[in-house]
Amino acid sequence: QVQLVESGGGLVQPGGSLRLSCAASGSGFSTYAMGWYRQAPGKQRELVATVTRSITKNYADSVKGRFTISRDNAKNTVYLEMNSLKPEDTAVYYCNARRGIDEYWGQGTQVTVSS
């Protein structure tokens, strides 16, 4: 069992930056593929970025070059560095852990990009 707790969301102006963190409790963090997803009002949840156990990274086209995902296995934490934020990045951001058929979600953190 893995519990995920996101933090770091908030209100930021267009062009600004935020760093999201997701702290995992439970065993075996390094064996999970970790990811960030987001859901805007009235829209489906979508992939933002993932990082595998072997540190292979994948990004949605809409965030490439602006967002960076990273993980620190010693701290059981995954990060999402978000730069050059746009109003369309406004959403609830969710942390995800996946290993085989096991999958866990955090409760989400709100990111609002507005002037």
C-alpha positions in Angstrom: 0.0 0.0 0.0 1.3 3.5 -0.9 -0.1 6.8 0.3 0.7 9.9 -1.8 0.5 13.5 -0.5 0.9 16.4 -2.9 2.0 19.9 -2.0 3.2 23.1 -3.6 0.1 24.2 -5.5 -1.2 27.7 -5.4 -2.0 30.9 -7.4 0.7 32.2 -9.7 0.7 34.8 -12.5 1.2 33.8 -16.1 4.9 33.3 -16.8 5.5 32.3 -13.3 6.8 29.1 -11.7 5.8 26.5 -9.2 7.3 23.3 -7.8 5.0 20.5 -6.9 6.1 17.7 -4.5 4.6 14.3 -3.9 5.7 12.5 -0.8 5.1 8.7 -0.7 4.7 6.6 2.3 4.9 2.8 2.3 7.6 0.5 1.0 9.1 0.1 -2.4 8.9 3.6 -3.7 11.9 3.1 -6.1 10.1 0.2 -7.8 7.1 2.4 -8.8 6.7 4.4 -12.0 5.6 7.8 -10.8 3.6 10.4 -12.7 1.7 13.7 -12.6 -1.7 14.1 -14.1 -4.1 17.0 -14.1 -7.8 17.7 -14.4 -9.2 21.0 -15.3 -12.9 21.9 -14.7 -15.2 20.1 -17.1 -12.3 18.1 -18.7 -10.9 14.6 -18.3 -7.9 13.9 -16.3 -4.8 14.0 -18.5 -1.2 12.9 -18.3 1.3 15.6 -17.6 4.6 13.7 -17.1 5.9 10.4 -15.9 9.2 9.0 -14.7 10.0 5.3 -14.6 12.1 3.3 -12.2 15.0 3.7 -14.7 14.4 7.5 -14.8 13.0 7.5 -18.3 10.8 10.6 -18.6 7.8 11.3 -20.7 5.9 14.5 -21.1 2.7 15.7 -22.6 3.3 17.8 -25.7 1.6 20.8 -24.0 4.2 21.0 -21.3 7.4 19.9 -23.1 10.2 22.4 -22.5 8.4 24.0 -19.6 7.9 21.3 -17.0 10.4 18.9 -15.5 9.6 15.8 -13.6 12.2 14.3 -11.2 12.3 11.8 -8.4 14.4 11.4 -5.2 14.2 7.8 -4.1 16.1 8.5 -0.9 13.3 10.9 0.1 10.4 8.9 -1.4 9.4 12.0 -3.3 8.6 13.0 -6.9 8.7 16.6 -8.1 7.2 18.6 -10.9 9.0 21.8 -11.7 6.7 24.1 -13.7 8.0 27.1 -15.5 6.5 29.6 -18.0 3.0 28.8 -16.6 0.0 29.6 -18.7 -3.7 30.1 -17.8 -4.4 26.8 -19.5 -2.2 25.0 -17.0 -4.9 25.7 -14.4 -6.1 22.4 -12.9 -5.9 20.1 -10.0 -2.6 18.2 -10.2 -2.6 14.6 -9.1 0.4 12.3 -8.2 0.3 8.7 -9.4 2.3 5.6 -8.5 2.1 2.5 -10.7 3.6 -0.9 -10.5 2.1 -3.8 -12.4 -1.6 -3.9 -11.6 -1.1 -1.7 -8.5 -2.0 1.9 -8.9 -2.3 4.7 -6.3 -3.4 8.3 -6.5 -3.0 11.3 -4.3 -5.8 13.7 -3.4 -4.5 16.5 -5.6 -3.2 20.0 -5.3 -4.8 23.0 -7.0 -2.7 25.1 -9.4 -4.3 28.4 -10.6 -2.5 30.5 -13.2 -4.1 33.9 -13.4 -3.3 37.6 -13.3 
